[in-house]
Amino acid sequence: MTKKLGTDAPVLVVGAGIMGAGIAQVAALAGHLVWLHDAREGAAAAARDKLAATFDGLVAKGRLEAATAQAALARIVPVAALAEAADARVVVEAIVEDLAAKRALFAALEDLLAPDAVLASNTSSISITAIAGGLKHPARVVGMHFFNPVPLMKLVEVVSGLQSDREVADAVFELARAWGKVPVHAKSTPGFIVNRIARPYYAETLALLQEQAAPPAVLDACLKAAGFRMGPCELMDLIGHDTNFAVTNSVYEANFYDKRYQPSGLQREMVAGGLLGRKSGRGFYAYPDGVPALPVPVVDAPTTAGAVTVHGTGAIADALEAAATAALAPQGWGPARVTDSGWCGLEVDGARLVLTDGRPAWRVAAESGIADIAVFDRPVVLPAAPGSALALALNAGASPAWKAQAAAWLHALGFTPLPLADAPGLVVARTLAMLVNEASDAVLQGVCSEDGADSAMKLGVNWPAGPFEWLRAWGREGVVGVLRALDEEVRGERYRVSPRLLRSQD
Ligand code: NAD
């Protein structure tokens, strides 16, 4: 049906708001004639004026040639009526997020444009199948989901509804690539790729807060140590709790109230009270100050031990062995190593510092018959930067001596221990396991490929790695183990394991 959309294909951008202006900018810079239309009188011309100022700024900073900027600006033409853009070969709509409005717009455009012109929607949450429903040519409707700010964010989700023609999706995919973006194919399902797979990043932190596991700044510090640029609390404050809560709600509703996606009562309370984040001056943090610095914990060196053994196999056990060897070297001895004990961590005179397998410390203690148990979170970035934050939880029944020594040993191994309540899977392991689980379900349902999910999360929300990269580094059994342990503690549908994760071969 649709052939290649080269630079000779005029583009109509409808909606000259924050997204539409950005889309017009990238399309014009890529060489297309861009008609820009907005229902609000004067809005398209105002957006063009703003783009002129943006181009001037880029030229002044040496990031754009003056001639290129001038030519691109000349290609952006505000139009007062859609009929003036009847020769458009492709439309990208970025109007209000409302199904009826988007349907009405595309229905009007069907009567104006050639039958094979492409209709693309930048919707972030509405079903593409629904937008195309009732049109004469629903096959030409696809999603072209950009991320904000459009000129900077590389990802474009190219979303196919049930009636979308694959050739149309492929043409839009190539178009996005020609505009300097990294497109990823997605199926029209709630949240598409990024907004769906990212849900647990917020949800697990909100659950940990509700369980009173730790204050927001501690949870943020744990996840930043795992490589995330922003912790979930500061990120939700930035996005706005009203927006974040609305997206979670829409994914929850669209999944027929599957408990996996259940919104947080705490966040609902914050929205109700106007604690919306940065924009209202108060969310988890008070602004303009933002995230408070965590107090630097005073941790003494561990007392001299009689026997120290590193347990386990793999990269984390190897890193622990290297760190324990360095810590004991001044005393003139080193740790023993045992690889077949079925757990990973450090044993000090019979007391255990255990890498989380999802079980809380009390359960590890009950099942091992050893009271002196502390559980630590999963270090993701190895070798860890000296002093990396790492959550630590103690078995309530541990001896006072081990309660002090567990933190001292984690510190001696190179981490800054952040005390947490005895939360199953602590922070990083719990969050990553749920992100991997969600991504596995998305692939199971044909929403995207594994590579598509990895690219989308790295480029759409700047994650340090993709969920399937984490899965390969961690191993299927470890991820499934944490999910099963969480399910054991919190019975219900939330932590059910993706069937694809159970059957995958890595
Ligand atoms: P915005 O409010 O900044 O801009 C929307 C513009 O559309 C306004 O100028 C408005 O006058 C115009 N408009 C509304 N109804 C219209 C109609 N029927 N015909 C023509 N123009 C109309 O909104 P935005 O943030 O740019 O979002 C636009 C779309 O992009 C929405 O579907 C949104 O979900 C999606 N989106 C937004 C973001 C984001 O971060 N803002 C990210 C991805 C996708």
Residues whose N, C-alpha, C, O or C-beta is under 5 A from the ligand:
A	BS01	NAD	V14 G15 A16 G17 I18 M19 G20 H37 D38 A39 R40 A43 A94 I95 V96 E97 A101 N122 T123 S124 F146 F147 N148
